[in-house]
Amino acid sequence: MPSSIVHPCGCPRCRADEPHAGRALLVGNDREEHVFALAQSLELYDLYQDKVAACDTRIEAVLKRLRAAAAKPTAKLPPARHATKQPNAPAFDARVALHAILGVDLTQIHGLGPSLALKLVGECGTDLSAWPSAKHFTSWLCLAPSNKISGGKVLSARTRRSGSRAAALLRLAATTVGRTETALGAFYRRLSARAGKAKAVTATARKIAVLFYNALRHGMDYVDPGAAYYEERYRHRVLTNLQRRAKSLGYVLQEAGAESVGVS
């Protein structure tokens, strides 16, 4: 039986043996203008690949210069969370280069891969002392509520519109982390079910921005507590609020399975 290979189109359902696949590649009925257009597209693809490679080389040279001027990191680089290489990732190891400059591994924050972390540092810089706190940083990114208050009443708490590329990158990270079994992922899914995906993306992006700020400004090492930990904390918080409200009304909450004590 002839061995089967995946068809050149890349579709897993389209299979053929090697001789048929080879003939399909070499023989065709394309017209002259089609072949010309295909050759033009291939030349443009090769040109853009060369330009991307030149950009990677320039970025790597800049990072080497910054690495030489920065202090040596005291902490050892932790193992990578993902072994697979991301599509369109830089030709060099951006994770190692950033750790040598910053002294922290930003990719330990869920949602931040090496490429996205490199872009964020490029947008915000390596020194975040211009923002006194994480609240100032998230406000600058327009990820924090912009409260409009009149006469002690909150008229609006919507976030401001922004063209910040850093905020767009953090929103992308929030969308990615929403599919993970992490504390941030559990937060995203719960808020998405209650308030909608748009607000969940913004709120999760703000949380990632706070973690990014604390890691870069204060050298915080992020350790994910897990989705189960977040759900347990959420349950405990809801139960505490219910007990306090019941007590204020003169009642006592009792577990559904608990036996009630009768009064004779």
NORJO-V989652 format. One record per backbone hydrogen bond with DSSP energy under -0.5 kcal/mol. NH is the residue of the N-H (numbers start at 1). CO is the residue of the C=O. E is the energy in kcal/mol with one decimal. If there is no record, write none. Layout:
NH_CO_E / NH_CO_E
This chain:
5_16_-1.8 / 7_11_-0.6 / 7_14_-2.0 / 10_7_-2.4 / 14_11_-1.1 / 15_13_-0.9 / 16_5_-1.3 / 18_3_-0.8 / 21_17_-2.4 / 22_18_-2.6 / 23_19_-2.2 / 24_20_-2.2 / 25_21_-1.5 / 26_22_-1.7 / 27_23_-2.7 / 35_31_-2.0 / 36_32_-2.2 / 37_33_-2.3 / 38_34_-2.4 / 39_35_-2.2 / 40_36_-2.2 / 41_37_-2.2 / 42_38_-2.2 / 43_39_-2.2 / 44_40_-2.3 / 45_41_-2.4 / 46_42_-2.4 / 47_43_-2.1 / 48_44_-2.6 / 49_45_-2.2 / 50_46_-1.9 / 51_47_-2.0 / 52_48_-2.6 / 53_49_-2.3 / 54_50_-2.1 / 55_51_-2.1 / 56_52_-2.4 / 57_53_-2.1 / 58_54_-2.1 / 59_55_-2.7 / 60_56_-2.5 / 61_57_-1.9 / 62_58_-2.1 / 63_59_-2.4 / 64_60_-2.0 / 65_61_-1.8 / 66_62_-2.3 / 67_63_-2.4 / 68_64_-1.9 / 69_65_-1.2 / 70_66_-1.5 / 89_86_-1.4 / 94_92_-1.3 / 97_93_-1.8 / 98_94_-2.5 / 99_95_-2.0 / 100_96_-1.9 / 101_97_-1.2 / 102_98_-3.3 / 103_99_-2.0 / 106_104_-0.9 / 108_105_-1.4 / 109_106_-1.7 / 110_108_-0.6 / 112_109_-2.0 / 113_111_-0.8 / 117_113_-2.8 / 118_114_-2.1 / 119_115_-2.0 / 120_116_-2.4 / 121_117_-2.4 / 122_118_-1.9 / 123_119_-1.7 / 124_120_-2.9 / 125_121_-2.6 / 128_126_-0.6 / 131_128_-1.7 / 132_130_-0.6 / 137_133_-1.7 / 138_134_-2.7 / 139_135_-1.9 / 140_136_-2.1 / 141_137_-1.6 / 142_139_-1.0 / 143_138_-2.6 / 144_138_-0.9 / 146_158_-1.7 / 147_145_-0.9 / 148_156_-2.9 / 149_147_-0.6 / 150_153_-2.4 / 153_150_-1.4 / 155_148_-3.5 / 155_153_-0.7 / 156_148_-1.1 / 168_164_-1.6 / 169_165_-2.1 / 170_166_-2.0 / 171_167_-2.1 / 172_168_-1.9 / 173_169_-2.0 / 174_170_-2.0 / 175_171_-2.1 / 176_172_-1.8 / 177_173_-2.6 / 178_174_-1.2 / 179_176_-1.4 / 180_177_-1.7 / 182_180_-1.5 / 186_182_-2.6 / 187_183_-2.2 / 188_184_-2.4 / 189_185_-2.3 / 190_186_-2.3 / 191_187_-2.3 / 192_188_-2.4 / 193_189_-1.9 / 194_190_-1.3 / 195_191_-3.5 / 196_191_-0.6 / 196_192_-1.2 / 200_196_-1.7 / 201_197_-2.6 / 202_198_-1.9 / 203_199_-2.6 / 204_200_-2.4 / 205_201_-2.5 / 206_202_-1.9 / 207_203_-1.8 / 208_204_-2.3 / 209_205_-2.2 / 210_206_-2.1 / 211_207_-2.0 / 212_208_-2.6 / 213_209_-2.5 / 214_210_-2.6 / 215_211_-2.2 / 216_212_-2.2 / 217_213_-3.2 / 218_214_-1.6 / 219_215_-0.7 / 220_214_-1.7 / 222_220_-0.6 / 227_181_-0.6 / 230_226_-1.6 / 231_227_-2.5 / 232_228_-2.2 / 233_229_-2.2 / 234_230_-2.6 / 235_231_-2.3 / 236_232_-2.4 / 237_233_-2.3 / 238_234_-2.3 / 239_235_-2.4 / 240_236_-2.3 / 241_237_-2.0 / 242_238_-2.2 / 243_239_-2.4 / 244_240_-2.2 / 245_241_-2.2 / 246_242_-2.6 / 247_243_-2.2 / 248_244_-1.8 / 249_245_-1.0 / 250_247_-1.2 / 251_246_-3.1 / 258_255_-1.2 / 262_260_-0.6 / 264_262_-0.5
